[in-house]
Amino acid sequence: MRLRRNSIIPPIFPLNKLISHILIPISLMTIFSIFIVYPILVIIAGVFMVDGKFTLRNLLIITYDPMLSMIIINTLIMGGLVTLITLILAVPYAYILNRYDIPFKSFFLLITLLPFISPPYVGGLGYINMLGRHGVISLSLLKLRIIDKPLEIMYAVTPLFNPMTGARIAEIHWGLILICALTYFPLMALTFSAALQNVDESLEEEAYILGSKPLTTFFKITLKSAMPGLISGIILVFISFV
């Protein structure tokens, strides 16, 4: 529970202003700098420094090496697609859990955490057994004669070419994108769900009273208020994939 400045509830650990306003912020910033900022700076310095001298050679190697360029472009494109699919799946899911009185809400919240609990290879095998050529969905659709050949979504690859030179610049592996999107779905859903819980519902009620449509209220009030949490989820998913 967050204590307001004028709260009559005493804190668990009484602190004077010197500790709470100076020592604690300095300590947290020091820890943050040592364990997060410093390693990042070391990596960046390693890119531009060779034998203690500043150089752009490493960047030029990446720029002119077609294989490295393809890997970087491929990673960024697939990361963007994974983030987009995760966003499309997670936002409605989190909104329904927070704004609708549905049965077994606690159960749905619990199963959302399952990808974090189980090892990644277990989830990968599960998705292959479900969506692969000989998976449950593919065999069921074949028996119902909805499709005449096994599903290939887990193995589909879409090449991307440079329109100017015709050279291949990336390969979109849809099976990998789908598995990663489903794996990172809880990360986005839980982050956005936490942001929705901090949205003032009275603003939504006032918009409804003034005649605003539900969809307009969602985009102009709910989504804007929860935007910091949504952006955090997008960054977490993209960085986790990359």
Stockholm file with secondary structure:
# STOCKHOLM 1.0

chainA/1-242         MRLRRNSIIPPIFPLNKLISHILIPISLMTIFSIFIVYPILVIIAGVFMVDGKFTLRNLLIITYDPMLSMIIINTLIMGGLVTLITLILAVPYAYILNRYDIPFKSFFLLITLLPFISPPYVGGLGYINMLGRHGVISLSLLKLRIIDKPLEIMYAVTPLFNPMTGARIAEIHWGLILICALTYFPLMALTFSAALQNVDESLEEEAYILGSKPLTTFFKITLKSAMPGLISGIILVFISFV
#=GR chainA/1-242 SS CCCCTTCSSCCSSCCCHHIIIIIHHHHHHHHHIIIIIHHHHHHHHHHHEETTEECCHHHHHHHHCHHHHHHHHHHHHHHHHHHHHHHHHHHHHHHHHHHSCCTTHHHHHHHHTHHHHSCHHHHHHHHHHHHSTTSHHHHHHHHTTSCSSCCCTTTCEEEEECTTTCCEEEEEEHHHHHHHHHHHHHHHHHHHHHHHHTSCHHHHHHHHHTTCCHHHHIIIIIHHHTHHHHHHHHHHHHHHHC
#=GC SS_cons         CCCCTTCSSCCSSCCCHHIIIIIHHHHHHHHHIIIIIHHHHHHHHHHHEETTEECCHHHHHHHHCHHHHHHHHHHHHHHHHHHHHHHHHHHHHHHHHHHSCCTTHHHHHHHHTHHHHSCHHHHHHHHHHHHSTTSHHHHHHHHTTSCSSCCCTTTCEEEEECTTTCCEEEEEEHHHHHHHHHHHHHHHHHHHHHHHHTSCHHHHHHHHHTTCCHHHHIIIIIHHHTHHHHHHHHHHHHHHHC
//
